[in-house]
């Protein structure tokens, strides 16, 4: 059994690395410091066709799989941009999947073509302050009216909301208590982010500040019928189509962050001389970095294994969740050790590892917690009773 990247996949990795090299540490430091969306990077990725890597060819995409998307995103995060580079384009890869699978031909053309071309940006309105990961308990409600729906509610942690043109919006159209199953009665929309009816309030956060996260307040937003994806009441099932790709991509993005931090730490350890010898000659510095490499390497291939299963239409829920779990921990471990290897300079912005360290906690929390992943694997793989 050959475990390796194909020539085409290697070309994706090389080309994205070459493109990302145009955006140096100072670029990302400025975007982070001034909380500025990396527009130049975003447009460069769009111009070179990377925003549509998983999108159908008839809307301008490349029609490739999650495996190729994972390779692309790993190249983006490992090239210095970290999670700011990932989050600026991430939603293009998994967010529109429900549209690809369940949208009409007219919807795909109207929505996906400008997204792939970089002419429009989207945000993801699913999480709510009072529901969290219990998605079936969302309360944002879409009331049917003539020609469409009136939507009221709140969303939380909506990334890119400050710059987005449209929002992928999960709502209830039937109250949870009136449904036979809690997963029923939810409807998915993709519609204009009308700022007269939607307030987008930025959340000040620990890291990844080049890409905004927001609390969203929706007040009597009219959504036309033609902006509904698929059938009313089946939105939760449509959303599930995106969950495994999202976990795989978040995982391999984390690996990229960890590998960038490890590369920086190794370079510093070779160059930094204390007591007449490079600190990298000391096993007390060598061994933690070498250990970080082993964790990152194993998690990387778990991500690609999960992506392979998904692209070949095989069951991959456990593998996708495990990939995200392992990658997040490996990245956090590598970034922590990178800061420690730098000593006091690890705390300085100049060496960038403090930025990567702050970002490395993100995949341990989102889009699903470690505890829920372990509960899923315990129940679905180990056949243990459900614990919640």
PEDAVEN-V659234 format. One record per residue. PSI is psi in degrees with one decimal (* if undefined). Layout:
BEGIN
PSI + PSI
END
This chain:
BEGIN
124.3 + 123.7 + 94.7 + 164.6 + 145.5 + 165.0 + -39.2 + -40.4 + -38.4 + -35.1 + -38.5 + -48.1 + -47.1 + -42.4 + -39.3 + -40.2 + -42.1 + -42.3 + -44.2 + -23.7 + -17.4 + -14.6 + 102.3 + -178.0 + -38.3 + -36.4 + -50.0 + -32.9 + -42.9 + -43.5 + -41.3 + -46.8 + -40.9 + 6.8 + 49.2 + 127.8 + 135.4 + 69.8 + -41.3 + -42.4 + -44.8 + -46.1 + -34.7 + -40.9 + -38.6 + -46.5 + -35.4 + 7.2 + 8.6 + -21.5 + -20.8 + 24.7 + -34.1 + -1.3 + 153.8 + 149.8 + -30.0 + -6.2 + 14.5 + 3.0 + -179.2 + -15.0 + 26.0 + 177.2 + -177.9 + -29.7 + -48.5 + -37.2 + -39.3 + -41.7 + -41.5 + -45.7 + -33.0 + -41.1 + -38.2 + -46.5 + -29.2 + -3.6 + 9.8 + -18.9 + -17.8 + -147.1 + -16.3 + -41.7 + -39.4 + -50.4 + -23.3 + -27.8 + -2.4 + -43.5 + -25.6 + -23.3 + -35.6 + -30.0 + -45.9 + 5.4 + -36.3 + -34.3 + -43.4 + -42.5 + -39.7 + -7.1 + 157.8 + 167.3 + -39.3 + -41.2 + -42.8 + -44.6 + -44.3 + -36.2 + -42.2 + -34.7 + -49.4 + -26.5 + -45.6 + -38.1 + -8.3 + 14.7 + -22.1 + 153.5 + 150.8 + 158.8 + 169.3 + 109.1 + 86.3 + -58.0 + 142.1 + 153.9 + -30.6 + 2.9 + -37.4 + -128.8 + -8.4 + 75.1 + -31.4 + -14.5 + 15.5 + 152.2 + -9.6 + 126.7 + 137.5 + 109.8 + 126.3 + 136.7 + 178.5 + 120.3 + 2.8 + -143.3 + 150.7 + 121.9 + 134.2 + 140.9 + -168.9 + 147.2 + 157.6 + 147.8 + 39.6 + 105.2 + 147.7 + 16.1 + -27.5 + -27.0 + -3.0 + 149.6 + -29.7 + 163.3 + 132.3 + 115.5 + 120.8 + 127.3 + 168.5 + 138.3 + -8.4 + 134.1 + 145.9 + -41.4 + -15.9 + 4.2 + 147.5 + -34.9 + 145.5 + -23.3 + -8.2 + 165.2 + 12.1 + 141.3 + 141.8 + 132.2 + 155.0 + 110.4 + 170.5 + 139.3 + 88.2 + 105.8 + -5.0 + -23.1 + -11.0 + 120.3 + 127.4 + 109.6 + 118.7 + 137.8 + 125.4 + 125.8 + 175.8 + -44.5 + -173.6 + 45.5 + -9.6 + -24.0 + 118.8 + 149.8 + 147.7 + 154.9 + 133.1 + 129.5 + 118.2 + 123.1 + 101.8 + 47.8 + 124.7 + 126.0 + 117.0 + 155.2 + -37.0 + -6.1 + 7.4 + 136.6 + 118.9 + -150.0 + 150.8 + 137.8 + -6.0 + 17.3 + -35.8 + -43.3 + -37.1 + -37.2 + -31.9 + -25.8 + -24.7 + -12.9 + -46.1 + -44.5 + -38.2 + -44.7 + -41.7 + -45.9 + -43.1 + -40.3 + -49.8 + -25.7 + -41.0 + -40.8 + -42.0 + -42.5 + -45.9 + -40.5 + -37.2 + -44.6 + -41.0 + -40.3 + -42.3 + -41.5 + -41.0 + -41.0 + -44.4 + -40.6 + -27.9 + -32.2 + -27.5 + 119.0 + 124.9 + 135.9 + 36.2 + 12.8 + 150.2 + 139.2 + -23.9 + -7.9 + -13.8 + 130.1 + -25.9 + -22.7 + -42.1 + -51.8 + -44.2 + -38.0 + -40.0 + -40.1 + -41.4 + -39.6 + -43.1 + -40.6 + -42.9 + -42.8 + -45.6 + -39.7 + -35.4 + -46.6 + -25.2 + -38.8 + -45.9 + -32.0 + -46.6 + -40.7 + -40.8 + -46.2 + -44.3 + -47.7 + -24.7 + 17.7 + 38.2 + 158.4 + 130.6 + 13.5 + -47.1 + -43.4 + -40.3 + -42.0 + -41.7 + -38.9 + -44.0 + -42.0 + -52.5 + -41.3 + -42.7 + -44.6 + -41.2 + -40.0 + -44.8 + -42.0 + -45.4 + -42.4 + -37.6 + -46.8 + -30.7 + -42.2 + -45.2 + -35.9 + -30.0 + -12.5 + -138.2 + -32.6 + -13.7 + -19.2 + -8.1 + 139.9 + -28.5 + -37.2 + 0.4 + -21.4 + -25.4 + -35.0 + -45.1 + -37.0 + -45.0 + -34.0 + -25.6 + -16.5 + -22.7 + -50.8 + -12.3 + -17.2 + -44.3 + 155.5 + -1.7 + 143.1 + 160.1 + -36.6 + -40.9 + -34.1 + -46.6 + -36.8 + -40.7 + -47.8 + -40.1 + -42.7 + -47.2 + -29.1 + -44.8 + -3.6 + 38.3 + 155.5 + 147.4 + 136.6 + -1.5 + *
END
